[in-house]
C-alpha cells in the first residue's frame, strides 16, 4: 500500500505552487512576469524571480506540473509549508539570477523546470541522509540526465511540445542550487561519516 503524503501540510504547498502558475497562465501574464533580458536591464528586476512561475504555453505548464506532482509523491513528507516555501523561493531566485548572470544568450525564459531540478536534488540528498539507497540512484540519475543534456543538447521533442527552446543550462543551475540548498544536510552527513571512521 502506498503511503502518499496527503496530509494538508504536505499537499497544500505544491497545490499552491500549481495554482499560482495556473493563474499566471490563465490571465496570460507572461508579458509582465517572464524573464526578458532587455526589460530586466531597464529596471524590471522582478522578472528574475517571477519568470520561474510562468510558462510558454499550457503544455509547458502541464509538463512542469507533472514534475511538481512527482516530486511531491517522492519527497512530500520532507517539508513543512515553511520549508517548501523557502526551498521554492530560494531556488527561484537562484535560478533567475543564474540565468541572468551565466546565460547571456538567453533573452526570454520561463518555467519551473530549473528550480524543480534543484528541488529533486535536495530531496535525493535528504533520501541519502535518511539511509535510502534510492536517494543515491536518484542523485546519480539527475546528474546523468543533466550531463546528457549538456553533451547532446536539449530535447527537440520537448522543444516542439512546448514551442520553446529547452533551457538546459538553467537545469544545471537549478541542480547546483539544490546542492547548495542541501549544504546543512551534507555537513551533517560528513560529520556522521567522520564519526564512523
Secondary structure, 3 states (H helix, E strand, C coil): CCCCCCCHHHHHHHHHHHHHHHHHHHCCCHHHHCEEHHHHHCCCCCHHHHHHHCCCCHHHHHHHHHHHHHHHHHHHHHCCHHHHHHHHHHHHHHHHHHHHHHCCCCCEECCCHHHHHHHHHHHHHHHHHCCCHHHHHHHHHHHHHHHHHHHHCCCHHHHHHHCCCCCHHHHHHHHHHHHHHCHHHHHHHHHHHHHHC
